Amino acid sequence: MKYSLTVALLLFAACAILLVPTQGQDNGKNAALEKTLADVNEQWLCAGQYYKPKAQDCVNFRAQYWADQFFEIGQTGKVQTKAEMVAGQTANAKAHPDVVQGQGPNPQDFKLMALYGDIALATDHTIFKAPDASGKLTVTGEASVLRMFVRENGKWRPAGAVLIPRDKK
């Protein structure tokens, strides 16, 4: 019951953020922060220039990079803590150790939506890709994502995410 209420509140907050335009934000002033957070997002996902050919290398990086209280609500509504995510990703990395460049989450359209002191909320459209039987990358899913960041000791770190499934284009 406690988790259901938490999930409901987070989904309500995500919808409110996605539907309410940002008012009173100085877009020029936040452009640099948006660029910084977009970079943090790509690092977190081992995407783009942060690609790692070994899955476990990405898992190890995330385990250090994510804030201690990091959590994620996946596309099915399942809530996972940092420890649960690291354990699940480690098991997957053992089963599938090699990663093709472009495989996994590919964030697009990153937008800083709100800034509350040392907490930032952003959205993106993430396209998930995996190699098919012939080795060609194919789209396996898409999600609208609320990404949460926290500034700790002057550095921005991923604090959590809520994934909302989208129809594949």
N, C-alpha and C positions, 0 to 999 in steps of 0.2 A: 504494500500500500504506500509506504514511504517513497519507494522508487517510482511508482506510478505518478504520484503527485509531483515529484521532482521532474520527471520526463514531461509531464503535462505543462508545468511552468516553463521549462526550457523551450518547448515547442511553441508556446504562446509568445515568449520573448522573441524567439527567432522569427515568427510570423510578423510580430509587431515591427521588428527592425526591418524586415524585408518589405513591408507594405508602407511604412511611414517614411516620407522623404526626410533626409537629414536637413534640419533647419538651423541656421545660425552658425554653421561650421564655416571656417575660412578655408575654402578648398585649396587655395594657393599655399597656405601654411601647412595644410595636412598632406599635400602632394608628396613631400619628402618622406613623411612617416608612412604613407601608403606604399611608396616604393620600397622602403625598408621592410615593412611587414610582408609585402609580396615576396621579397627575397627570403625572409624567414620561412614563409609558407613553402617555397620551393625547396629550401634546405630540409625542412621537416619531412617533405614527401619524397626526398631524394630524386627530385625531378629536374629536368633541364640540365643546366651545368653542374648540378649536384648529383647526377646519376652515379650509382655505385653498381659495378657488375656482379658483386656477390651480395645476395639478399641479407645475409647475417651482418654484413658491414652496415647496411642501412638500419637494421634493427638495433645494433649496438649504438649507432649515432643517436637514434631517437631516444633510446633509454637514458642517454645523458642530456639530450637537448630539451625534451619535454619537461615542463614544470612538475614538481613533485606531486601535485594534486591533479595532474592531467587526467581527463576522461573523455570518452567519445560515446555518442549515441549513434549507432550505425543505422543503415537504411532499413533494417527490420525493426528498429526501436530498442534493440538490445544496448544496455548501458555497460560499458567496460571501463575499468580503472586502468591507470598506466601499467600496473603490474600484470593485469590480465591481458592487455594488448601486447606487451612485450613477450609474455609466455606464448600467446597464440601465434605471433609473428615469428618467434624463434622456431616453433614446431613447423610452421610453413616453410621457413628458410632451410630447415634440415631436409624436408621433402623435396624442395625446389630451390637448390642453392644458387643457380645462375639466373641472372636477370638480363633480359634484352633491353637495350636502350629504348626508352619510350613505354616500356611495360609498366603497369601499375597506374597510380593516380596521376592525371595530367591536368593541373588546375588552369583555368582560363577565366578571364573577366573578373579579376580580383578587384574588390572595391572596399575601401575603408568606410564603414557605415557609422561608427560611433566611437568616441574616445571619452573615457571616464577616468582621468588621472593616469594611473598605471595599468589600466585595463582597456584594451581595444577590441572592438568587434568588427569583423569583416565578412564579406560573402565572396563566394566564387562558384563557378560552374566547373565541376570536376568530371572529366571523362576517364573512365577506367579502361585500360587496354591490356590484352594478353595475347600471346602467340597462339595461332590455331594449329591444327595438326601439321600443316605445311611450314610452320614457322613464321607466317605472316602475322603482323600485329592486327588485331581486330578489336573493335569496341565491344566491351562486355557489359557496360553499364554507365549511367550518368547520374549525377546528383547535384542538387543545389546544396551548398554547404555554408553553414554559419561557422566561422573560425574565430576562436577566442585566443587572445594573447595577453600576457602579463609582462610588465617591465620589472625585472628583479636585478638589483645592483646595477642599474643603468642599461641593462641589455633586455631586448624583447625576446620572449620565449613562447612557444605554443602552450596554451593552457587547456584547450579542449576543442571539440568540434561536434556539430550536429549535422548529419547527412540526411537529406530528404530526396528520395528517388525521383528521377525524371525519366520520361520516355526517351529512348535513344533517337537521335536525329537521323 
